[in-house]
Amino acid sequence: MPEKLSFEETIQKIEAAASALESGKLSLDESLKVYEESVGLIRSAEKYLESARQRVRILEKGPDGSEEMKDTDDYSAEFRGA
């Protein structure tokens, strides 16, 4: 199983792929391969962002009016595929 990239690493790989595609130096087959890999990376980045959105949504007011984070283990485990 491939190593899980961080959000930042995923974005860097997407940017590198975009630069390679924009360079015009890749063959059609190479371009298609890079594009296909990029689609997977974009989907992975979208999952990271959705997980972050869920964590923000569960931020709520505590009994004393202060903000507190609810337990997010369920969301984190779901994102990791656990």
C-alpha positions, 0 to 999 in steps of 0.5 A: 500500500502506498504511503499516505501523503500529507495535505501539503505533500499532496498539493505539492505533487498536484502543482508539480504535475500541473507544471509538467503538463503545462511545459509541453515536454511530455508525450501524449502517453506521459501527459495522460499518465500524469493527468490520471495520477493528478485526478487521484491526488485531487480526490485525496486533497478533497478528502482532506478538506472535507475532513477539516470541514467536518472538524470545524462544523463540530466546533461548538459553544461549551457550557461556559460560552467558550468554544470547545472541540468535540471528540473527532475520533469517529471522523478521523477514523472514517477518513483514514479508512479505519 
